[in-house]
Amino acid sequence: MIKCIHLASFKCFDALSLPLASLTLLTGFNASGKSTAIQGILLPAQGARAGSTTPRLSLNGPLVRLGTAGEVLHSDQGEMSLAVEDEQGNRIGWTLRAVDRQSSSIMTIAKATIQAGDKTTTHEQDLHELMLETGYPDDVRPLLRSVKEIVFISAIRSGTREIFPVFEPNHVIHADVGTEGEFAPWWFAQYSDDIVHTERCHPKEQAPTLRKQLNAWLGELFPGAQADAQVISRTSWVRLLLRTSENGDWYRPANIGYGLTYVFPIILAGLLANEGQVLVIDSPEAHLHPMGQSRMGYFLATMAAAGVQVLIETHSDHVLNGVRIAVKDRKIAPDQVALHFFQSPANQSAQVTFLQIDGQGHVSGWPAGFFDQAEKDLANLAGWDDVP
């Protein structure tokens, strides 16, 4: 498991060490650094997948598109560093130097620092061998694979497409449903008869197949909803069909709405991911009714407790409450959940507050702006004069 992300001179952060848990929620104000923290782990993942034999890293690719070096370097710095650390204290760090701040989207890997056990090695001249996994010590290769095999689902998803593409990238990452969820129907069509880990199975569905379990969890968010996927013969396309009741007619996504199509890749990736694989989701609450948002939080907590490391960016108090209920129900332990609140005071670097959750789902400390708007609005409607 990735235990911590370390960023230095990266976008809005002069320096940040962000602890991760089995389930980590990044919350807070807009433009306060949540997406930057996620990009700090997606950029190395993008580089690891690229398969380059030279120590150069593009800022624009399938996982992130960050523009030019000048846009990602904090202040007037000429280089930045990104690092990941696991539970054993093994650590991999990369220092990236700008080729051209103004116009280039390419950065040079100036050095790599590897900590394996009690031994730390810095590579500056012999970086070429580190472009391949075999160039790393055995102790840190699992950590590198965890980064490389991250599955990222963005806030913008395929929605109501007519047909979806077959998964044909150069490097197959298991359960990679695509940043927009565009490959989810293909994975479902290929693996619908596979067996889901017992810990991830819905408590009311006895059949352990991916098809049955996905439909059971879909039904939790949308009562009665089901999905089916079919590869279109002699093409590189897959058709996704949805319905809102067990015996109802099948419809194309455009006739169902965005809610089902937006949650479909999330539920599929959670059920299909390998144990220890990292699932990063931006706005899992998108297009969901508050009930669905809460149950999405509960679902993600269940997946995290069952071995998938989940990192989400969310603005939903309902998602948070679903996680809190999962803790109270003992579906996930409090120490398996990390809550981080981001804020960006005027003319200062982004700041992060680390919050605690107890066994009853209570959150310790409740800083201003941390999912308190409903209470403020209700107080305003009640006519209270001291509403801030």
DADABEL-V245506 format. One record per backbone hydrogen bond with DSSP energy under -0.5 kcal/mol. NH is the residue of the N-H (numbers start at 1). CO is the residue of the C=O. If there is no record, write none. Layout:
# DADABEL-V245506
nh->[NH,NH]
co->[CO,CO]
This chain:
# DADABEL-V245506
nh->[3,3,4,5,6,7,8,9,10,11,11,13,14,16,18,18,19,20,23,24,25,26,26,27,27,29,32,37,38,39,40,41,42,43,45,46,47,48,49,50,51,56,57,59,61,66,69,69,70,71,72,72,73,74,77,80,81,82,83,84,85,86,87,89,91,92,93,94,95,96,96,97,98,99,104,107,108,109,110,110,111,112,113,114,114,115,116,116,117,119,121,123,124,127,130,131,132,135,136,140,141,141,142,144,145,146,147,148,149,150,151,152,153,154,154,157,158,164,166,168,172,173,174,176,177,181,183,184,184,187,188,189,190,191,192,194,196,200,201,201,205,206,210,211,213,214,215,216,217,218,219,220,221,221,222,225,226,228,230,232,233,235,238,239,241,242,243,248,251,253,255,256,257,261,262,263,264,265,267,268,269,270,271,272,273,276,277,279,280,280,281,282,283,283,286,288,293,294,295,296,297,298,299,300,301,302,303,304,305,306,307,308,309,309,310,310,311,312,313,314,314,317,320,321,322,323,324,325,326,327,328,329,330,331,332,336,337,338,339,340,341,342,342,343,348,350,351,353,354,355,355,356,358,361,364,370,371,376,377,378,379,380,381,382,383,384,387]
co->[1,85,85,18,83,16,81,14,13,9,72,10,12,7,5,16,17,3,336,310,338,24,312,25,340,342,29,33,34,35,36,38,38,39,41,42,43,44,45,46,47,54,107,105,64,59,100,104,101,68,68,69,69,9,74,96,8,94,6,92,4,90,1,86,115,84,113,82,111,80,94,108,78,106,100,57,97,55,95,108,95,123,93,112,121,91,114,119,115,116,114,112,122,125,127,128,129,132,133,137,137,138,138,140,141,142,143,144,145,147,278,150,280,152,179,155,180,238,236,166,170,171,172,173,175,178,177,177,181,183,184,185,186,187,188,191,208,197,197,198,202,204,194,192,209,210,211,212,213,214,215,216,217,218,218,222,243,241,239,237,231,232,164,230,228,251,226,245,242,240,252,253,253,257,258,259,260,261,263,264,265,266,267,268,269,307,274,309,151,278,311,153,281,313,283,285,289,290,291,292,293,294,295,296,297,298,299,300,301,302,304,303,277,307,22,308,279,24,281,26,312,315,316,317,318,319,320,321,322,323,324,325,327,326,326,333,334,23,355,25,353,27,340,351,345,12,343,341,352,339,353,364,362,358,356,367,369,372,373,374,375,376,377,378,380,379,384]
